[in-house]
Structure formats: structure tokens, C-alpha cells
Amino acid sequence: MTITAKGQATRRRIIEGAAVHLRSEEPGTVTLDDIRAITGTSKGQIFHYFPGGKEELLVAVARYEAERVLEDQQPHLGALTSWAAWERWRDAVLARYRAQGRHCPLGSLMAQVGTTAGTAEVVGTLLAQWCAHIRRGIATMQDAGLVRAQVDPDAVAMTFVAAIQGGVQVLRTTGSVEYLETSMNTLVTHLREG
């Protein structure tokens, strides 16, 4: 389906409106009526842009939120070429999750559509892209002689992502960013002193 510029703006407004609702303190289970009210659109418009209904819309929102996870870490994540750059990236990640607090929009969304076709692909793509950025940073640092050649960039990149996600889960449960901060500091130290 070809969408006009006005149609693209409407579609984006629907996605962003649903995302804002899911980022609220108590999103509950979002309904199409919630989204319609938030975005000022009709059910007809929603089904025009998302013929698969609520599930298709929520997968689009999952993609939007996944993109935001990586965008919030830029330009630092894409420029891990010095120890100062790694520290800026760590600080950006910690700042994002401190500001976010216990509520994780992507986590809330995935709880609602976790078994919907397409959501595993969204998460898999996010994790692969995240690891690729970190892996490139480690390889760049190895090429510059700043990280030991014996360090496995793939393994360490996956460990960073798992540590961040684990730290975020603890944050969601306890409200404390301390586990996330400690994990990231430990991994950066491991790379530095390796």
C-alpha cells in the first residue's frame, strides 16, 4: 500500500500516541479505543493503516520503541573509539534508565504482545543491532591496541547487552539503577584491564 505524506504522518501519530500511552505510569492493557482517543483518529483510520488490527499496531509500536533504545544511546554507541567514548556511552545508558525509572515502555509493550507474530523478530533485530555496535567498538579498540587481542568482541558485546537488560529488569523490580551501573562499570573495567 502506498501511503501519502499526510497518511504517513497520521500513521506515525497513531504509533507515537500508542507509545506515549504505554510509557505512562499505569498503561494497563491498551485498547484500540484508548489509541483512538489519544491520537484523535477513528477506528477506520487505525484499520486503514494497520489492517491486522491491534496486534499489527503494537508490533509497529514495538519497532518504534526498539529504535528509540538505540537512538537514545547515539552518537555514543556508534563511536566507541576511546575510553572517554565508552564512558560517555555508559553515562548515556545510565541517564536513560535513571530517567525512565521502573517503567520500561518496551517491556510493557512486550508483555501485551509477546506472543504476537513479529515481536520476537523486533526484539531479535534490536539485540543484533545493539551487539553489532558494541562489537565494532571493541574491534576498533583492539585495532588501536587499547583492548587485548584475546578478548572475544562477540562474547563481550552479548555480555554487555545481557547485563544492561538484566540491570533494567532489576531496576523495574526494585527502582535501583545500582545493578545496571555496577554491571556496566565492571564490563568497561574488564575491557580496559582485560
TIFI-545858 format. One record per residue (C-alpha): residue number from 1; residue in three letters; x, z, y. Coordinates in steps of 0.02 Angstrom, whole numbers, plus 50000, padded with zeros to 5 digits. Last residue first. Layout:
N
ATOM   nr  rest      u      w      v
ATOM  NUM   Ala      X      Z      Y
...
***
This chain:
194
ATOM   nr  rest      u      w      v
ATOM  194   Gly  52070  51524  49631
ATOM  193   Glu  52116  51609  49795
ATOM  192   Arg  52015  51498  49910
ATOM  191   Leu  51892  51433  49782
ATOM  190   His  51861  51608  49711
ATOM  189   Thr  51845  51677  49888
ATOM  188   Val  51711  51546  49926
ATOM  187   Leu  51623  51596  49765
ATOM  186   Thr  51630  51783  49802
ATOM  185   Asn  51568  51759  49980
ATOM  184   Met  51422  51654  49919
ATOM  183   Ser  51372  51781  49787
ATOM  182   Thr  51390  51929  49907
ATOM  181   Glu  51282  51844  50039
ATOM  180   Leu  51146  51799  49915
ATOM  179   Tyr  51145  51974  49843
ATOM  178   Glu  51141  52053  50017
ATOM  177   Val  50994  51949  50079
ATOM  176   Ser  50876  52094  50044
ATOM  175   Gly  50686  52075  50051
ATOM  174   Thr  50675  52143  49874
ATOM  173   Thr  50580  52014  49772
ATOM  172   Arg  50596  51858  49881
ATOM  171   Leu  50776  51906  49922
ATOM  170   Val  50814  51924  49736
ATOM  169   Gln  50744  51749  49708
ATOM  168   Val  50846  51684  49856
ATOM  167   Gly  51004  51759  49782
ATOM  166   Gly  50968  51673  49616
ATOM  165   Gln  50941  51507  49705
ATOM  164   Ile  51102  51527  49803
ATOM  163   Ala  51199  51581  49649
ATOM  162   Ala  51130  51436  49547
ATOM  161   Val  51178  51313  49684
ATOM  160   Phe  51353  51387  49700
ATOM  159   Thr  51375  51390  49510
ATOM  158   Met  51324  51207  49498
ATOM  157   Ala  51455  51162  49628
ATOM  156   Val  51585  51268  49536
ATOM  155   Ala  51551  51180  49371
ATOM  154   Asp  51554  51006  49446
ATOM  153   Pro  51711  51037  49551
ATOM  152   Asp  51810  51103  49400
ATOM  151   Val  51955  51202  49474
ATOM  150   Gln  52119  51153  49390
ATOM  149   Ala  52177  51053  49543
ATOM  148   Arg  52185  51214  49643
ATOM  147   Val  52095  51209  49811
ATOM  146   Leu  52181  51182  49978
ATOM  145   Gly  52295  51041  49920
ATOM  144   Ala  52209  50913  50033
ATOM  143   Asp  52146  50816  49881
ATOM  142   Gln  52080  50981  49810
ATOM  141   Met  51987  51016  49973
ATOM  140   Thr  51908  50844  49966
ATOM  139   Ala  51861  50873  49783
ATOM  138   Ile  51780  51040  49829
ATOM  137   Gly  51682  50961  49971
ATOM  136   Arg  51626  50816  49863
ATOM  135   Arg  51565  50939  49729
ATOM  134   Ile  51468  51036  49862
ATOM  133   His  51379  50880  49924
ATOM  132   Ala  51345  50819  49746
ATOM  131   Cys  51278  50989  49694
ATOM  130   Trp  51146  50985  49832
ATOM  129   Gln  51099  50806  49789
ATOM  128   Ala  51079  50849  49603
ATOM  127   Leu  50980  51008  49642
ATOM  126   Leu  50860  50917  49758
ATOM  125   Thr  50837  50773  49636
ATOM  124   Gly  50798  50893  49494
ATOM  123   Val  50675  50988  49602
ATOM  122   Val  50581  50830  49650
ATOM  121   Glu  50588  50764  49471
ATOM  120   Ala  50516  50927  49405
ATOM  119   Thr  50376  50908  49531
ATOM  118   Gly  50329  50731  49480
ATOM  117   Ala  50191  50770  49357
ATOM  116   Thr  50108  50934  49403
ATOM  115   Thr  50164  51084  49302
ATOM  114   Gly  50245  51175  49448
ATOM  113   Val  50105  51129  49568
ATOM  112   Gln  50049  51296  49637
ATOM  111   Ala  50204  51399  49595
ATOM  110   Met  50308  51251  49655
ATOM  109   Leu  50228  51265  49826
ATOM  108   Ser  50262  51449  49842
ATOM  107   Gly  50444  51422  49789
ATOM  106   Leu  50465  51277  49910
ATOM  105   Pro  50394  51381  50051
ATOM  104   Cys  50503  51533  50011
ATOM  103   His  50433  51693  50088
ATOM  102   Arg  50540  51848  50072
ATOM  101   Gly  50638  51816  50230
ATOM  100   Gln  50644  51641  50303
ATOM   99   Ala  50755  51693  50449
ATOM   98   Arg  50877  51781  50333
ATOM   97   Tyr  50865  51630  50217
ATOM   96   Arg  50912  51505  50350
ATOM   95   Ala  51047  51616  50425
ATOM   94   Leu  51128  51643  50255
ATOM   93   Val  51134  51456  50222
ATOM   92   Ala  51204  51420  50396
ATOM   91   Asp  51336  51558  50377
ATOM   90   Arg  51392  51487  50210
ATOM   89   Trp  51404  51313  50287
ATOM   88   Arg  51503  51379  50435
ATOM   87   Glu  51619  51472  50315
ATOM   86   Trp  51647  51315  50211
ATOM   85   Ala  51686  51219  50371
ATOM   84   Ala  51812  51353  50425
ATOM   83   Trp  51894  51338  50254
ATOM   82   Ser  51914  51152  50284
ATOM   81   Thr  51834  50988  50226
ATOM   80   Leu  51657  51041  50181
ATOM   79   Ala  51577  50912  50297
ATOM   78   Gly  51411  50860  50219
ATOM   77   Leu  51353  51039  50193
ATOM   76   His  51399  51086  50372
ATOM   75   Pro  51302  50949  50462
ATOM   74   Gln  51183  50998  50389
ATOM   73   Gln  51121  51150  50294
ATOM   72   Asp  50943  51143  50362
ATOM   71   Glu  50937  50959  50311
ATOM   70   Leu  50969  51006  50129
ATOM   69   Val  50825  51129  50114
ATOM   68   Arg  50719  51019  50228
ATOM   67   Glu  50729  50875  50104
ATOM   66   Ala  50661  50991  49968
ATOM   65   Glu  50519  51042  50085
ATOM   64   Tyr  50469  50860  50114
ATOM   63   Arg  50483  50817  49930
ATOM   62   Ala  50375  50969  49886
ATOM   61   Val  50249  50914  50019
ATOM   60   Ala  50239  50743  49937
ATOM   59   Val  50212  50831  49768
ATOM   58   Leu  50076  50934  49854
ATOM   57   Leu  49989  50777  49915
ATOM   56   Glu  49992  50697  49743
ATOM   55   Glu  49921  50856  49666
ATOM   54   Lys  49786  50873  49798
ATOM   53   Gly  49716  50700  49775
ATOM   52   Gly  49795  50559  49675
ATOM   51   Pro  49739  50436  49809
ATOM   50   Phe  49852  50524  49935
ATOM   49   Tyr  49849  50421  50096
ATOM   48   His  49669  50363  50077
ATOM   47   Phe  49621  50524  49987
ATOM   46   Ile  49676  50628  50137
ATOM   45   Gln  49593  50508  50258
ATOM   44   Gly  49429  50517  50162
ATOM   43   Lys  49441  50707  50157
ATOM   42   Ser  49444  50700  50346
ATOM   41   Thr  49590  50746  50456
ATOM   40   Gly  49613  50880  50587
ATOM   39   Thr  49776  50936  50508
ATOM   38   Ile  49740  51120  50479
ATOM   37   Ala  49556  51094  50438
ATOM   36   Arg  49589  50952  50316
ATOM   35   Ile  49730  51049  50236
ATOM   34   Asp  49622  51202  50210
ATOM   33   Asp  49478  51092  50145
ATOM   32   Leu  49601  51010  50025
ATOM   31   Thr  49636  51183  49955
ATOM   30   Val  49792  51290  49964
ATOM   29   Thr  49807  51431  49839
ATOM   28   Gly  49864  51582  49937
ATOM   27   Pro  49967  51543  50093
ATOM   26   Glu  49994  51725  50142
ATOM   25   Glu  50140  51737  50264
ATOM   24   Ser  50133  51555  50315
ATOM   23   Arg  50257  51429  50246
ATOM   22   Leu  50123  51351  50135
ATOM   21   His  50014  51320  50287
ATOM   20   Val  50160  51240  50378
ATOM   19   Ala  50192  51127  50228
ATOM   18   Ala  50010  51073  50220
ATOM   17   Gly  50016  51029  50404
ATOM   16   Glu  50181  50937  50382
ATOM   15   Ile  50111  50831  50240
ATOM   14   Ile  49950  50792  50333
ATOM   13   Arg  50042  50753  50494
ATOM   12   Arg  50161  50639  50397
ATOM   11   Arg  50014  50541  50327
ATOM   10   Thr  49938  50528  50500
ATOM    9   Ala  50103  50468  50575
ATOM    8   Gln  50124  50342  50434
ATOM    7   Gly  49947  50280  50468
ATOM    6   Lys  49985  50256  50652
ATOM    5   Ala  50144  50161  50606
ATOM    4   Thr  50039  50055  50487
ATOM    3   Ile  50041  50087  50300
ATOM    2   Thr  50067  49950  50171
ATOM    1   Met  50000  50000  50000
***
